[in-house]
Structures are given as C-alpha cells and as structure tokens.
C-alpha cells in the first residue's frame, strides 16, 4: 500500500522534469533510477526483511542494499551526463 504513493510522487516529479526544454538525453531514465532507489530505500525501513535473507551490517535489508546501489548509480549517471559532457 505504501508503494503506490511512492510511484505517484515519482511520476509527478518525472512529469515535471519532462516539461523542461534543456534536458539531455537519458535524464528522465537516470532520474527514475535515482528517485526509485531513494524512495524504495526509505520504504524498506517499514517493511519486514525477508527471513531467509536477514539483515546486513545489523540493520540493512537486501532491499535497502539494492535500492541504495540503484540510487547511487542513478545519481552517478546524472552527474556524468551533466558534468562529463561540458
């Protein structure tokens, strides 16, 4: 149930970004990656971790590790896209 508002917020932000004229190719894709990873990482705090996987480092679930990686890849790609091509 808490995933639906996350998806609506993501869609709203991406729609707002899509209205901008100066976007480079790939901005919306990598923005989705970063936003999804960010929101999913935070939502994982209220979810019960999978019993067969457990937690890592005493507090991180597998979902948080993967979502955190997704966020970092998305932000890194956006930085590369806008800083690397100037």
N, C-alpha and C positions, 0 to 999 in steps of 0.2 A: 504494500500500500504506500509506503514511503518512497518507493522508486518512481511513482507517477509524477509527483511534484518536481522531482529532480529532472525528469525528462521534459516537463513543460518549461522549466526555467532554462534548460539547455536550448530548447527550441526557440524560446524567446530571445535569448542572447544571440544565437546564430542568425535568427531572422534580422535582428537589429544590425548585426555585422554585415549581413548580405546587402543591406541598403547603402553601404559605404561605396564610394566610387573608386577609391585608390587602393583597393585590396589586391595583393599579389596572389597569383595562382597558388592554391594549396592552403590559403589562410583559413578558410572555413573547415577544411578537413582536419588540420592540426589543432585548430581551436576546439573542435569537437573532442578530439583526443584529450586535450588538456582539461577541458571542462568536465567531461565524463569521469576521468580519473580523479579529479579533485572532489567532485560531489560523491562519487562512489566510495572513495577512501573514508570520507566523513560518515557516510551512511553505515559503513561496516562497523562503526563503534556500537551501534544499537542492534546489530544482528548477532545471533549466536554463532560462534565459529563451528565449522564442521568438526564433528567429534573424531573422525578418522584422520584428520589432518592436524588439528590442535592449533596452538599459537607458537609464534617465533619470537625470540628475544623477550619472552614473558608477557607480551601484550599485543603483538601484531598478528592478525589473521592472514591467511594466504590471500584472501580477497584484498586486504589492505596492501600487501606487498605488490601484488599485480597492479592494483589501481594506482599506487604510488609510482610504479615504474611507467605506467601509461601516462600519468600526469607529467613526469619528468621528460619523457620522450616528446610529448606534445609541446611543452614549453621550449625544450631544446630545439625542436624543428622550427618553431615560430621565431626564435632568436636567430637561428641560422638563416631563415628565409628573409628576415628584415635587416639583419646586420651584415650577413655574409655577402649580400648581392649589391651593396652600395659601392 
